[in-house]
């Protein structure tokens, strides 16, 4: 199998596992999220109650663009806005319980995939695999201006 086909196959496996995990924990009845919406939820989950301005800066897009996506995710029940006590014009964005469940199911799939790799490879293979991944992640991040989420 060609390398590109292998990468695509891994993506298919992880997407399928993610859908199965959502259904198993009761998220199957939740409205579907787009890739962009899922990415926003993931980033918001890693930030400490960001504002729309902070998200716009993070994503390098306009504040109205962020506000539209955030409002959609609020309407879908994945996010909630908390008004700032000091400045009533400012709202902090955070995951709702539904959003937290979705992120937990996504993270569970990643953890299960990592555990599968750890149980499949020898310690030496695992060390080499980790080194390869670190090299590829660093190279891709530098080339594309993508910051890793540590």
N, C-alpha and C positions, 0 to 999 in steps of 0.2 A: 504494500500500500504506500502511496506517495506521502511525503511528510505533511503536505497541506491537507490531504484527506484525513490523516490521523488527527490533526488539530481540529478539523471540522467534526470528526467523530466524537472527540472529547467534548466539544461544545454541545453536540446533540445529546450526549449522555447526561451532562450536567443540567441542561434545560429540562430534559425528561424527568430526571430525579427531583429537580426543583418543583415541577408541577405535581409529581406524586407526593412529595413531602407536604406541599400546601394542602392537598386534598386529605392527607392522612391526619393533619392537625386541625382540620376544619377551616382552612383558608380557601378551599376550593370554591366556596360560594361567594367569595369577595370579588368585586369588580377587577377585571384584568388591568394590569398596569403596563404601560409601554416601557421600552428599554430606557428611554430618557427619564420617565417618571421613577422607575426603579433606581436609576443612578442618583437622582435627586434624593430619594429616600435614603439611600446608602450613605451619601455624603452628609446629609442632615443628621443621620444617626451617629455619625462620628464627630460632629461639631457640637459644641455646647450652646444650645439654643441660639442659633444664628438669626440674624435679621435678614430681610430680603436684600438689603444693601450688601451685607457681607456675602450672601450667596451669589449675588450678581458679580461681585468682585472675584469670588472663587471660580465661577464658571466663565468669566470674561464675556458676559452678556449684559443686556440692559436690565435695569430694575423692573420695568414693565413686563419683560419676558419672564423673569423669575416669578414675579407676582402672579402672572397668569397660571403658571404651572403649579405654584404653591396653592393658589385658590382652588384649582381643580382637584388637587390631592386632599385639600381640606374637605371639599364637597364629597369626595369619594370616601372620606372617613379615615384616611391614612395619616393626616397631619392635624395639628391643632395650633392655633395662634394664641399667644399669651401677651396681653397688652402691658407695656412697660409702665410702671407706676410713676417714674420721673418724667417721662415724655410720652404723652398719650398718643402721639403720632407713630410711635415705634411699636412693632410687634415682634416678639420672639417666636421662632418656629421650632416645633418639636414634634416627634412622632406621637401619634395617638396609640392607644392599646392595640388597635388593629394594625397600625404601621409597625409597631414593635413585633407583633406576631409574624408579620410578613418578613421582616429582616431576620428574625430568629430562624424562620424556616430556610431562608437563603443561606444563612451562616451554617446551619446544620448540614446542609448538602455539601458545603465546602469542607467542613470538618470530616464528614463521612468519606469524602473523596481522599482527603489527606490520610485518614486512617487506612483506607484501602491501599494507597500507595505504600505506606509504611509497612503494612503486612505482606505486601507482594514483593518488595525489593529487599535485598540483603542490606545490612548496615553500610557496606562499602558503596553499593549501588545508590542507596538513599543519599549518602554524602555527595556523590558525584551529581546526582539529579538536583539536589539543592544548590550546588555550585552552578550548574547550568542555568537553573531558573533565575538565580540571583544575577547572573551575567546578562541574560536575555531581558529581564525586567529593567535593570539599570540602563542597558543600551536603548531599549524601546522608550523608556521614560525620558532619557536625555534627548533622543532624536525627535520625539514628538511633544516635548514640553509637558509631559504628564508627570504629576507628582504622585508617588506611591502613598498609600494610606497606611501608615504604621501606627 
